[in-house]
Structures are given as structure tokens and as C-alpha cells.
Amino acid sequence: MTTLTEGQHKGEFVVQLVDADRGDISLENGTFLAGHDVPDGTPLKKSGSKLVPCDGSVNSAGGSDETVVGLSYGHYDATNADVKGAYVARLAVVDASLVNFPVTGDQTTSDAALTTELAKLFIISR
């Protein structure tokens, strides 16, 4: 029998969103900049007015060099062209083990710095 492996489902990293009477106050729409394949739950920053994945860079004090704006809510393949999509911008609880943090040389410091940036948006990792 063939064994199938499922990938991560859209929004699987989210434990709870604030939905303000189903208005989904936690979510925003945006445009993902061409040249990026963005998995579900990826920390995002802005490049101009468009969304791009964070690279995980940290400063000498161990803080993030990036201004995080949220987490991608779904997988967006913007490899060849800009793609419209949604992201968690505020007021959410997420499963840290399912957030797609960027791979860096100092993974622990980078993940902690991005987690701190997300907390400023009231996106709390558990």
C-alpha cells in the first residue's frame, strides 16, 4: 500500500484568530511580491507596498533587523508574478512549531527575534 504524506493545510499554524463577529479582524489582504514562493505561516515584511518573506536577520543585540507585518495565511506561489493573498496581521495565537521561520545560521536567535516582533502585533506563539 502506498503511503501518502499531507503537507501543511492553510492556516494550520493558527490556534485562534479574533473574528469580531466573523469579520476576521486578525486577517488582512495584500500582494505577495514576484520572485518568492511563500509557504503557509511564513513571517512577512513589506518591500514597498508588497509582502515578502522575512530573511531572519538579527542585529548585534539579538533583535530582529526586520519590521514584521504578520504571517502568511495560505501558500502563495509568487515565483513568476505578484499574487494577491491573505496574512495574519494581528490578534492571533499560533503554534510556534508550525510557523515557517526562515532558515538562518543562528536559528534560535533568529526565531526568538521574529517571535518578539510578532508579539508586538499581538500574534502570540505557543
The first five atom37 places (N, CA, C, CB, O) and aatype in JSON, in Angstrom:
{
  "aatype": [12, 16, 16, 10, 16, 6, 7, 5, 8, 11, 7, 6, 13, 19, 19, 5, 10, 19, 3, 0, 3, 1, 7, 3, 9, 15, 10, 6, 2, 7, 16, 13, 10, 0, 7, 8, 3, 19, 14, 3, 7, 16, 14, 10, 11, 11, 15, 7, 15, 11, 10, 19, 14, 4, 3, 7, 15, 19, 2, 15, 0, 7, 7, 15, 3, 6, 16, 19, 19, 7, 10, 15, 18, 7, 8, 18, 3, 0, 16, 2, 0, 3, 19, 11, 7, 0, 18, 19, 0, 1, 10, 0, 19, 19, 3, 0, 15, 10, 19, 2, 13, 14, 19, 16, 7, 3, 5, 16, 16, 15, 3, 0, 0, 10, 16, 16, 6, 10, 0, 11, 10, 13, 9, 9, 15, 1],
  "atom_mask": [
    [1, 1, 1, 1, 1],
    [1, 1, 1, 1, 1],
    [1, 1, 1, 1, 1],
    [1, 1, 1, 1, 1],
    [1, 1, 1, 1, 1],
    [1, 1, 1, 1, 1],
    [1, 1, 1, 0, 1],
    [1, 1, 1, 1, 1],
    [1, 1, 1, 1, 1],
    [1, 1, 1, 1, 1],
    [1, 1, 1, 0, 1],
    [1, 1, 1, 1, 1],
    [1, 1, 1, 1, 1],
    [1, 1, 1, 1, 1],
    [1, 1, 1, 1, 1],
    [1, 1, 1, 1, 1],
    [1, 1, 1, 1, 1],
    [1, 1, 1, 1, 1],
    [1, 1, 1, 1, 1],
    [1, 1, 1, 1, 1],
    [1, 1, 1, 1, 1],
    [1, 1, 1, 1, 1],
    [1, 1, 1, 0, 1],
    [1, 1, 1, 1, 1],
    [1, 1, 1, 1, 1],
    [1, 1, 1, 1, 1],
    [1, 1, 1, 1, 1],
    [1, 1, 1, 1, 1],
    [1, 1, 1, 1, 1],
    [1, 1, 1, 0, 1],
    [1, 1, 1, 1, 1],
    [1, 1, 1, 1, 1],
    [1, 1, 1, 1, 1],
    [1, 1, 1, 1, 1],
    [1, 1, 1, 0, 1],
    [1, 1, 1, 1, 1],
    [1, 1, 1, 1, 1],
    [1, 1, 1, 1, 1],
    [1, 1, 1, 1, 1],
    [1, 1, 1, 1, 1],
    [1, 1, 1, 0, 1],
    [1, 1, 1, 1, 1],
    [1, 1, 1, 1, 1],
    [1, 1, 1, 1, 1],
    [1, 1, 1, 1, 1],
    [1, 1, 1, 1, 1],
    [1, 1, 1, 1, 1],
    [1, 1, 1, 0, 1],
    [1, 1, 1, 1, 1],
    [1, 1, 1, 1, 1],
    [1, 1, 1, 1, 1],
    [1, 1, 1, 1, 1],
    [1, 1, 1, 1, 1],
    [1, 1, 1, 1, 1],
    [1, 1, 1, 1, 1],
    [1, 1, 1, 0, 1],
    [1, 1, 1, 1, 1],
    [1, 1, 1, 1, 1],
    [1, 1, 1, 1, 1],
    [1, 1, 1, 1, 1],
    [1, 1, 1, 1, 1],
    [1, 1, 1, 0, 1],
    [1, 1, 1, 0, 1],
    [1, 1, 1, 1, 1],
    [1, 1, 1, 1, 1],
    [1, 1, 1, 1, 1],
    [1, 1, 1, 1, 1],
    [1, 1, 1, 1, 1],
    [1, 1, 1, 1, 1],
    [1, 1, 1, 0, 1],
    [1, 1, 1, 1, 1],
    [1, 1, 1, 1, 1],
    [1, 1, 1, 1, 1],
    [1, 1, 1, 0, 1],
    [1, 1, 1, 1, 1],
    [1, 1, 1, 1, 1],
    [1, 1, 1, 1, 1],
    [1, 1, 1, 1, 1],
    [1, 1, 1, 1, 1],
    [1, 1, 1, 1, 1],
    [1, 1, 1, 1, 1],
    [1, 1, 1, 1, 1],
    [1, 1, 1, 1, 1],
    [1, 1, 1, 1, 1],
    [1, 1, 1, 0, 1],
    [1, 1, 1, 1, 1],
    [1, 1, 1, 1, 1],
    [1, 1, 1, 1, 1],
    [1, 1, 1, 1, 1],
    [1, 1, 1, 1, 1],
    [1, 1, 1, 1, 1],
    [1, 1, 1, 1, 1],
    [1, 1, 1, 1, 1],
    [1, 1, 1, 1, 1],
    [1, 1, 1, 1, 1],
    [1, 1, 1, 1, 1],
    [1, 1, 1, 1, 1],
    [1, 1, 1, 1, 1],
    [1, 1, 1, 1, 1],
    [1, 1, 1, 1, 1],
    [1, 1, 1, 1, 1],
    [1, 1, 1, 1, 1],
    [1, 1, 1, 1, 1],
    [1, 1, 1, 1, 1],
    [1, 1, 1, 0, 1],
    [1, 1, 1, 1, 1],
    [1, 1, 1, 1, 1],
    [1, 1, 1, 1, 1],
    [1, 1, 1, 1, 1],
    [1, 1, 1, 1, 1],
    [1, 1, 1, 1, 1],
    [1, 1, 1, 1, 1],
    [1, 1, 1, 1, 1],
    [1, 1, 1, 1, 1],
    [1, 1, 1, 1, 1],
    [1, 1, 1, 1, 1],
    [1, 1, 1, 1, 1],
    [1, 1, 1, 1, 1],
    [1, 1, 1, 1, 1],
    [1, 1, 1, 1, 1],
    [1, 1, 1, 1, 1],
    [1, 1, 1, 1, 1],
    [1, 1, 1, 1, 1],
    [1, 1, 1, 1, 1],
    [1, 1, 1, 1, 1],
    [1, 1, 1, 1, 1]
  ],
  "atom_positions": [
    [[0.84, -1.17, 0.0], [0.0, 0.0, 0.0], [0.9, 1.24, 0.0], [-0.96, -0.01, 1.22], [1.87, 1.32, 0.75]],
    [[0.56, 2.2, -0.84], [1.31, 3.43, -0.94], [0.96, 4.34, 0.24], [1.03, 4.13, -2.27], [-0.21, 4.52, 0.57]],
    [[1.99, 4.91, 0.86], [1.79, 5.85, 1.95], [1.82, 7.26, 1.39], [2.86, 5.67, 3.05], [2.75, 7.64, 0.69]],
    [[0.8, 8.05, 1.71], [0.72, 9.43, 1.28], [1.04, 10.35, 2.46], [-0.67, 9.76, 0.69], [0.63, 10.08, 3.59]],
    [[1.76, 11.42, 2.19], [2.08, 12.39, 3.22], [1.44, 13.73, 2.86], [3.62, 12.53, 3.39], [1.7, 14.28, 1.79]],
    [[0.62, 14.23, 3.76], [-0.02, 15.52, 3.52], [0.9, 16.64, 3.95], [-1.36, 15.6, 4.26], [1.61, 16.53, 4.95]],
    [[0.87, 17.73, 3.2], [1.6, 18.92, 3.6], [0.77, 19.71, 4.6], [0.0, 0.0, 0.0], [-0.31, 19.28, 5.01]],
    [[1.28, 20.84, 4.99], [0.59, 21.7, 5.94], [-0.64, 22.31, 5.28], [1.52, 22.79, 6.47], [-0.56, 22.8, 4.15]],
    [[-1.77, 22.29, 5.97], [-3.01, 22.87, 5.46], [-3.02, 24.37, 5.69], [-4.22, 22.22, 6.13], [-2.34, 24.88, 6.58]],
    [[-3.81, 25.08, 4.89], [-3.94, 26.53, 5.03], [-4.37, 26.89, 6.45], [-4.95, 27.1, 4.0], [-5.38, 26.4, 6.95]],
    [[-3.58, 27.76, 7.08], [-3.91, 28.23, 8.41], [-3.72, 27.22, 9.52], [0.0, 0.0, 0.0], [-4.17, 27.46, 10.64]],
    [[-3.09, 26.1, 9.24], [-2.92, 25.05, 10.25], [-2.1, 25.55, 11.44], [-2.26, 23.83, 9.63], [-2.26, 25.05, 12.56]],
    [[-1.23, 26.52, 11.23], [-0.39, 27.06, 12.3], [-1.2, 27.91, 13.29], [0.73, 27.9, 11.7], [-0.71, 28.2, 14.38]],
    [[-2.41, 28.32, 12.93], [-3.22, 29.2, 13.76], [-3.96, 28.39, 14.82], [-4.22, 30.0, 12.9], [-4.64, 27.41, 14.51]],
    [[-3.82, 28.82, 16.08], [-4.57, 28.22, 17.17], [-5.89, 28.97, 17.33], [-3.75, 28.24, 18.5], [-6.94, 28.36, 17.51]],
    [[-5.82, 30.32, 17.26], [-7.03, 31.11, 17.42], [-6.86, 32.47, 16.74], [-7.38, 31.29, 18.91], [-5.83, 33.12, 16.88]],
    [[-7.9, 32.89, 16.01], [-7.98, 34.22, 15.43], [-9.09, 34.98, 16.15], [-8.23, 34.16, 13.88], [-10.04, 34.37, 16.63]],
    [[-8.97, 36.3, 16.21], [-10.06, 37.12, 16.72], [-10.92, 37.46, 15.52], [-9.54, 38.42, 17.47], [-10.44, 38.06, 14.56]],
    [[-12.2, 37.08, 15.58], [-13.02, 37.22, 14.37], [-14.07, 38.32, 14.43], [-13.69, 35.95, 14.09], [-14.8, 38.49, 13.45]],
    [[-14.19, 39.08, 15.5], [-15.1, 40.22, 15.6], [-16.38, 40.03, 14.78], [-14.39, 41.48, 15.14], [-16.6, 40.69, 13.77]],
    [[-17.18, 39.11, 15.24], [-18.45, 38.78, 14.55], [-18.24, 38.34, 13.11], [-19.38, 39.98, 14.58], [-18.94, 38.78, 12.2]],
    [[-17.26, 37.48, 12.92], [-16.92, 36.88, 11.62], [-16.35, 37.88, 10.62], [-18.15, 36.22, 11.01], [-16.34, 37.63, 9.42]],
    [[-15.9, 39.01, 11.11], [-15.25, 39.98, 10.23], [-13.76, 39.7, 10.08], [0.0, 0.0, 0.0], [-13.06, 40.41, 9.35]],
    [[-13.28, 38.67, 10.76], [-11.87, 38.28, 10.72], [-10.94, 39.47, 10.88], [-11.57, 37.57, 9.41], [-10.18, 39.81, 9.98]],
    [[-11.02, 40.11, 12.05], [-10.2, 41.27, 12.35], [-8.71, 40.94, 12.35], [-10.6, 41.84, 13.7], [-7.87, 41.84, 12.22]],
    [[-8.36, 39.67, 12.49], [-6.96, 39.26, 12.51], [-6.32, 39.25, 11.12], [-6.84, 37.88, 13.12], [-5.09, 39.35, 11.01]],
    [[-7.12, 39.15, 10.08], [-6.59, 38.97, 8.73], [-6.62, 40.26, 7.91], [-7.39, 37.9, 8.0], [-7.49, 41.12, 8.09]],
    [[-5.64, 40.38, 7.03], [-5.57, 41.47, 6.04], [-5.27, 40.85, 4.68], [-4.47, 42.54, 6.43], [-4.75, 39.74, 4.59]],
    [[-5.61, 41.57, 3.64], [-5.25, 41.16, 2.28], [-4.03, 41.95, 1.84], [-6.44, 41.38, 1.3], [-3.83, 43.09, 2.26]],
    [[-3.24, 41.35, 0.98], [-2.06, 42.02, 0.47], [-1.6, 41.38, -0.82], [0.0, 0.0, 0.0], [-2.2, 40.41, -1.3]],
    [[-0.54, 41.92, -1.38], [0.05, 41.39, -2.6], [1.44, 40.87, -2.29], [0.11, 42.47, -3.72], [2.28, 41.58, -1.73]],
    [[1.68, 39.61, -2.65], [2.98, 38.98, -2.45], [3.85, 39.28, -3.67], [2.83, 37.43, -2.23], [3.45, 39.03, -4.81]],
    [[5.03, 39.82, -3.42], [5.93, 40.26, -4.48], [6.45, 39.08, -5.3], [7.1, 41.04, -3.89], [6.81, 38.04, -4.75]],
    [[6.48, 39.26, -6.61], [7.01, 38.23, -7.52], [8.44, 37.86, -7.12], [6.97, 38.72, -8.99], [9.21, 38.7, -6.64]],
    [[8.77, 36.6, -7.34], [10.11, 36.11, -7.05], [10.18, 35.32, -5.76], [0.0, 0.0, 0.0], [11.27, 34.92, -5.34]],
    [[9.02, 35.08, -5.13], [9.01, 34.38, -3.85], [7.93, 33.29, -3.83], [8.78, 35.37, -2.7], [6.81, 33.5, -4.3]],
    [[8.3, 32.14, -3.29], [7.34, 31.08, -3.0], [7.15, 31.11, -1.5], [7.83, 29.65, -3.52], [8.09, 30.83, -0.76]],
    [[5.96, 31.45, -1.03], [5.72, 31.73, 0.38], [4.83, 30.65, 1.0], [5.08, 33.12, 0.56], [3.64, 30.61, 0.72]],
    [[5.42, 29.77, 1.83], [4.61, 28.74, 2.49], [3.67, 29.34, 3.54], [5.51, 27.7, 3.14], [3.89, 30.45, 4.01]],
    [[2.65, 28.59, 3.89], [1.71, 28.97, 4.94], [2.46, 29.21, 6.24], [0.63, 27.88, 5.12], [3.33, 28.42, 6.61]],
    [[2.13, 30.3, 6.94], [2.74, 30.57, 8.24], [4.12, 31.19, 8.18], [0.0, 0.0, 0.0], [4.86, 31.11, 9.15]],
    [[4.48, 31.82, 7.08], [5.79, 32.44, 6.94], [5.77, 33.87, 7.47], [6.24, 32.43, 5.46], [4.87, 34.64, 7.1]],
    [[6.73, 34.26, 8.33], [6.81, 35.65, 8.76], [7.05, 36.57, 7.56], [7.93, 35.83, 9.81], [7.86, 36.27, 6.68]],
    [[6.33, 37.7, 7.54], [6.38, 38.6, 6.4], [6.83, 40.0, 6.79], [5.01, 38.68, 5.73], [6.66, 40.44, 7.93]],
    [[7.42, 40.68, 5.83], [7.75, 42.1, 5.96], [7.3, 42.77, 4.67], [9.29, 42.34, 6.24], [6.9, 42.09, 3.72]],
    [[7.38, 44.09, 4.62], [7.0, 44.83, 3.42], [8.24, 45.19, 2.61], [6.21, 46.11, 3.79], [9.29, 45.52, 3.15]],
    [[8.08, 45.13, 1.3], [9.05, 45.66, 0.35], [8.25, 46.64, -0.49], [9.77, 44.51, -0.53], [7.54, 46.24, -1.42]],
    [[8.37, 47.92, -0.17], [7.46, 48.89, -0.77], [6.08, 48.63, -0.2], [0.0, 0.0, 0.0], [5.9, 48.63, 1.02]],
    [[5.11, 48.41, -1.05], [3.75, 48.12, -0.59], [3.42, 46.64, -0.66], [2.74, 48.91, -1.41], [2.29, 46.24, -0.38]],
    [[4.4, 45.81, -1.04], [4.14, 44.38, -1.23], [4.78, 43.54, -0.14], [4.67, 43.93, -2.59], [5.7, 43.98, 0.55]],
    [[4.28, 42.31, 0.02], [4.73, 41.4, 1.05], [5.83, 40.48, 0.55], [3.56, 40.58, 1.57], [5.77, 39.98, -0.58]],
    [[6.84, 40.27, 1.39], [7.93, 39.34, 1.09], [8.26, 38.57, 2.37], [9.2, 40.1, 0.54], [8.0, 39.06, 3.47]],
    [[8.84, 37.38, 2.24], [9.23, 36.63, 3.44], [10.37, 37.33, 4.17], [9.64, 35.19, 3.06], [11.25, 37.93, 3.55]],
    [[10.34, 37.25, 5.5], [11.46, 37.75, 6.29], [12.67, 36.86, 6.05], [11.1, 37.81, 7.82], [12.52, 35.67, 5.76]],
    [[13.87, 37.43, 6.18], [15.07, 36.61, 5.99], [15.7, 36.18, 7.31], [16.1, 37.38, 5.18], [16.65, 35.39, 7.32]],
    [[15.17, 36.68, 8.43], [15.65, 36.25, 9.74], [16.88, 36.97, 10.23], [0.0, 0.0, 0.0], [17.51, 36.52, 11.19]],
    [[17.25, 38.08, 9.6], [18.46, 38.79, 10.03], [18.25, 39.43, 11.41], [18.86, 39.87, 8.99], [17.17, 39.93, 11.72]],
    [[19.31, 39.39, 12.21], [19.27, 39.95, 13.56], [20.39, 40.97, 13.74], [19.37, 38.84, 14.62], [21.4, 40.92, 13.04]],
    [[20.19, 41.89, 14.68], [21.23, 42.89, 14.96], [22.16, 42.4, 16.06], [20.59, 44.22, 15.36], [21.97, 41.3, 16.59]],
    [[23.15, 43.19, 16.41], [24.16, 42.77, 17.39], [23.56, 42.54, 18.79], [25.27, 43.81, 17.48], [24.15, 41.83, 19.6]],
    [[22.41, 43.14, 19.07], [21.76, 42.94, 20.36], [20.84, 41.72, 20.36], [20.95, 44.18, 20.74], [20.22, 41.41, 21.38]],
    [[20.75, 41.02, 19.23], [19.91, 39.83, 19.14], [18.47, 40.11, 18.75], [0.0, 0.0, 0.0], [17.63, 39.2, 18.77]],
    [[18.17, 41.37, 18.4], [16.82, 41.72, 17.96], [16.71, 41.6, 16.45], [0.0, 0.0, 0.0], [17.72, 41.49, 15.75]],
    [[15.51, 41.62, 15.96], [15.27, 41.5, 14.53], [15.67, 42.79, 13.81], [13.8, 41.16, 14.25], [15.41, 43.89, 14.3]],
    [[16.28, 42.64, 12.65], [16.58, 43.78, 11.78], [15.39, 44.1, 10.88], [17.82, 43.49, 10.92], [15.46, 45.02, 10.07]],
    [[14.31, 43.35, 11.02], [13.17, 43.47, 10.12], [11.92, 43.91, 10.88], [12.92, 42.15, 9.4], [11.75, 43.58, 12.05]],
    [[11.07, 44.65, 10.21], [9.78, 45.01, 10.77], [8.76, 44.02, 10.24], [9.39, 46.5, 10.41], [8.34, 44.09, 9.08]],
    [[8.37, 43.1, 11.09], [7.44, 42.05, 10.71], [6.02, 42.62, 10.66], [7.53, 40.86, 11.71], [5.61, 43.36, 11.55]],
    [[5.28, 42.26, 9.6], [3.89, 42.72, 9.47], [2.87, 41.61, 9.68], [3.68, 43.35, 8.11], [1.67, 41.88, 9.74]],
    [[3.33, 40.37, 9.78], [2.39, 39.27, 10.01], [2.91, 37.95, 9.5], [0.0, 0.0, 0.0], [4.11, 37.78, 9.25]],
    [[1.99, 36.99, 9.35], [2.28, 35.63, 8.89], [1.39, 35.3, 7.71], [2.09, 34.59, 10.04], [0.19, 35.6, 7.73]],
    [[1.95, 34.7, 6.68], [1.14, 34.34, 5.51], [0.03, 33.37, 5.93], [2.01, 33.7, 4.4], [0.26, 32.45, 6.72]],
    [[-1.15, 33.59, 5.4], [-2.31, 32.73, 5.69], [-2.64, 31.98, 4.42], [-3.54, 33.57, 6.21], [-3.54, 32.35, 3.67]],
    [[-1.9, 30.92, 4.19], [-2.0, 30.12, 2.97], [-0.66, 30.09, 2.28], [0.0, 0.0, 0.0], [0.25, 30.84, 2.62]],
    [[-0.54, 29.21, 1.31], [0.66, 29.09, 0.49], [0.48, 29.93, -0.76], [0.97, 27.6, 0.13], [-0.53, 29.79, -1.46]],
    [[1.43, 30.8, -1.04], [1.33, 31.69, -2.2], [2.57, 31.53, -3.07], [1.16, 33.17, -1.77], [3.68, 31.85, -2.64]],
    [[2.37, 31.03, -4.27], [3.48, 30.87, -5.22], [3.54, 32.12, -6.11], [3.3, 29.57, -6.09], [2.84, 32.23, -7.11]],
    [[4.39, 33.04, -5.69], [4.58, 34.28, -6.45], [5.91, 34.22, -7.18], [4.52, 35.52, -5.51], [6.55, 35.25, -7.42]],
    [[6.33, 33.02, -7.54], [7.62, 32.84, -8.2], [7.72, 33.66, -9.48], [7.86, 31.37, -8.5], [8.74, 34.29, -9.74]],
    [[6.66, 33.65, -10.29], [6.72, 34.3, -11.6], [5.95, 35.6, -11.7], [6.2, 33.37, -12.62], [6.18, 36.38, -12.63]],
    [[5.05, 35.86, -10.77], [4.24, 37.08, -10.83], [3.71, 37.4, -9.44], [3.07, 36.93, -11.84], [3.61, 36.52, -8.58]],
    [[3.36, 38.68, -9.22], [2.73, 39.07, -7.96], [1.45, 38.26, -7.77], [2.43, 40.59, -7.94], [0.76, 37.94, -8.73]],
    [[1.14, 37.94, -6.51], [-0.05, 37.17, -6.18], [-0.77, 37.84, -5.01], [0.31, 35.68, -5.84], [-0.13, 38.23, -4.03]],
    [[-2.07, 37.98, -5.13], [-2.86, 38.53, -4.02], [-3.17, 37.41, -3.04], [-4.18, 39.2, -4.54], [-3.4, 36.26, -3.43]],
    [[-3.19, 37.76, -1.75], [-3.48, 36.75, -0.75], [-3.75, 37.38, 0.61], [0.0, 0.0, 0.0], [-3.86, 38.6, 0.72]],
    [[-3.87, 36.55, 1.62], [-4.19, 37.0, 2.97], [-3.03, 36.71, 3.92], [-5.47, 36.33, 3.47], [-2.22, 35.82, 3.68]],
    [[-2.99, 37.49, 4.99], [-2.0, 37.24, 6.03], [-2.58, 37.6, 7.39], [-0.7, 38.04, 5.76], [-3.47, 38.44, 7.5]],
    [[-2.06, 36.93, 8.43], [-2.47, 37.22, 9.8], [-1.69, 38.46, 10.21], [-2.2, 35.99, 10.78], [-0.46, 38.43, 10.3]],
    [[-2.4, 39.56, 10.47], [-1.76, 40.84, 10.76], [-1.78, 41.21, 12.24], [-2.43, 41.92, 9.97], [-1.0, 42.06, 12.68]],
    [[-2.66, 40.57, 13.01], [-2.8, 40.97, 14.41], [-3.7, 39.99, 15.16], [-3.37, 42.41, 14.52], [-4.41, 39.19, 14.55]],
    [[-3.64, 40.07, 16.47], [-4.6, 39.39, 17.35], [-4.82, 37.92, 17.02], [-5.92, 40.1, 17.3], [-5.89, 37.52, 16.57]],
    [[-3.78, 37.13, 17.24], [-3.88, 35.69, 16.98], [-2.97, 34.92, 17.93], [-3.52, 35.37, 15.51], [-2.0, 35.46, 18.46]],
    [[-3.3, 33.68, 18.13], [-2.44, 32.74, 18.84], [-2.03, 31.7, 17.82], [-3.16, 32.09, 20.09], [-2.88, 31.15, 17.11]],
    [[-0.71, 31.43, 17.73], [-0.22, 30.49, 16.73], [0.63, 29.4, 17.38], [0.6, 31.23, 15.66], [1.18, 29.59, 18.47]],
    [[0.71, 28.27, 16.71], [1.54, 27.15, 17.14], [2.95, 27.39, 16.59], [0.96, 25.77, 16.65], [3.17, 27.26, 15.39]],
    [[3.89, 27.73, 17.47], [5.25, 28.08, 17.04], [5.9, 26.95, 16.24], [6.11, 28.41, 18.26], [6.74, 27.21, 15.38]],
    [[5.54, 25.71, 16.51], [6.16, 24.59, 15.8], [5.71, 24.51, 14.34], [5.85, 23.28, 16.51], [6.33, 23.81, 13.54]],
    [[4.62, 25.22, 13.99], [4.11, 25.19, 12.62], [4.37, 26.5, 11.86], [2.62, 24.91, 12.64], [4.02, 26.61, 10.68]],
    [[4.99, 27.47, 12.53], [5.37, 28.71, 11.85], [6.61, 28.4, 11.01], [5.64, 29.89, 12.88], [7.54, 27.75, 11.48]],
    [[6.61, 28.87, 9.77], [7.73, 28.61, 8.86], [8.79, 29.71, 8.97], [7.24, 28.51, 7.4], [8.92, 30.57, 8.1]],
    [[9.55, 29.65, 10.08], [10.63, 30.61, 10.27], [11.7, 30.4, 9.2], [11.23, 30.48, 11.69], [11.94, 29.27, 8.79]],
    [[12.36, 31.49, 8.74], [13.42, 31.33, 7.74], [14.61, 30.58, 8.34], [13.88, 32.7, 7.2], [14.89, 30.71, 9.53]],
    [[15.3, 29.81, 7.53], [16.49, 29.07, 7.97], [17.66, 30.05, 7.99], [16.79, 27.83, 7.04], [17.96, 30.69, 6.99]],
    [[18.32, 30.14, 9.15], [19.45, 31.06, 9.31], [20.62, 30.35, 9.97], [19.04, 32.3, 10.15], [20.51, 29.19, 10.37]],
    [[21.73, 31.04, 10.07], [22.92, 30.48, 10.72], [22.73, 30.33, 12.22], [0.0, 0.0, 0.0], [23.27, 29.4, 12.82]],
    [[21.97, 31.24, 12.84], [21.69, 31.18, 14.27], [20.18, 31.08, 14.43], [22.27, 32.44, 15.03], [19.49, 32.06, 14.72]],
    [[19.68, 29.88, 14.24], [18.24, 29.65, 14.2], [17.53, 30.09, 15.47], [17.96, 28.19, 13.94], [16.46, 30.71, 15.41]],
    [[18.09, 29.77, 16.62], [17.44, 30.09, 17.89], [17.28, 31.59, 18.07], [18.24, 29.51, 19.05], [16.2, 32.06, 18.45]],
    [[18.34, 32.36, 17.8], [18.28, 33.82, 17.96], [17.32, 34.44, 16.95], [19.68, 34.44, 17.79], [16.54, 35.32, 17.29]],
    [[17.37, 33.97, 15.72], [16.5, 34.5, 14.67], [15.03, 34.22, 14.99], [16.88, 33.88, 13.31], [14.2, 35.12, 14.88]],
    [[14.72, 33.0, 15.38], [13.34, 32.64, 15.71], [12.83, 33.48, 16.89], [13.23, 31.14, 16.05], [11.69, 33.94, 16.88]],
    [[13.69, 33.66, 17.9], [13.29, 34.46, 19.07], [13.05, 35.92, 18.68], [14.37, 34.37, 20.16], [12.1, 36.54, 19.16]],
    [[13.9, 36.46, 17.83], [13.74, 37.86, 17.39], [12.45, 38.05, 16.61], [14.95, 38.29, 16.54], [11.72, 39.02, 16.82]],
    [[12.15, 37.11, 15.7], [10.91, 37.21, 14.92], [9.68, 36.99, 15.8], [10.93, 36.19, 13.77], [8.65, 37.63, 15.59]],
    [[9.78, 36.1, 16.78], [8.68, 35.87, 17.72], [8.39, 37.14, 18.52], [9.02, 34.71, 18.67], [7.23, 37.46, 18.77]],
    [[9.44, 37.85, 18.91], [9.28, 39.13, 19.61], [8.59, 40.15, 18.73], [10.64, 39.66, 20.09], [7.72, 40.88, 19.19]],
    [[8.98, 40.21, 17.46], [8.34, 41.14, 16.51], [6.87, 40.8, 16.33], [9.07, 41.11, 15.15], [6.02, 41.69, 16.27]],
    [[6.55, 39.52, 16.23], [5.15, 39.1, 16.08], [4.34, 39.47, 17.31], [5.07, 37.57, 15.82], [3.18, 39.86, 17.2]],
    [[4.94, 39.36, 18.49], [4.24, 39.69, 19.72], [3.84, 41.18, 19.75], [5.11, 39.36, 20.94], [2.84, 41.53, 20.38]],
    [[4.61, 42.03, 19.1], [4.26, 43.44, 19.02], [2.95, 43.66, 18.26], [5.39, 44.23, 18.35], [2.29, 44.68, 18.42]],
    [[2.59, 42.67, 17.42], [1.33, 42.71, 16.67], [0.23, 41.93, 17.39], [1.54, 42.14, 15.24], [-0.87, 41.74, 16.87]],
    [[0.55, 41.48, 18.59], [-0.35, 40.64, 19.38], [-0.61, 39.31, 18.67], [-1.68, 41.36, 19.64], [-1.71, 38.75, 18.72]],
    [[0.43, 38.82, 18.0], [0.43, 37.46, 17.45], [1.33, 36.67, 18.39], [0.94, 37.41, 15.92], [2.55, 36.82, 18.37]],
    [[0.72, 35.84, 19.2], [1.4, 35.16, 20.3], [1.69, 33.72, 19.91], [0.56, 35.22, 21.59], [0.8, 33.0, 19.46]],
    [[2.95, 33.32, 20.08], [3.38, 31.94, 19.8], [3.26, 31.08, 21.04], [4.83, 31.91, 19.27], [3.64, 31.49, 22.14]],
    [[2.73, 29.9, 20.86], [2.63, 28.93, 21.96], [3.38, 27.68, 21.59], [1.15, 28.58, 22.27], [3.43, 26.73, 22.38]]
  ]
}
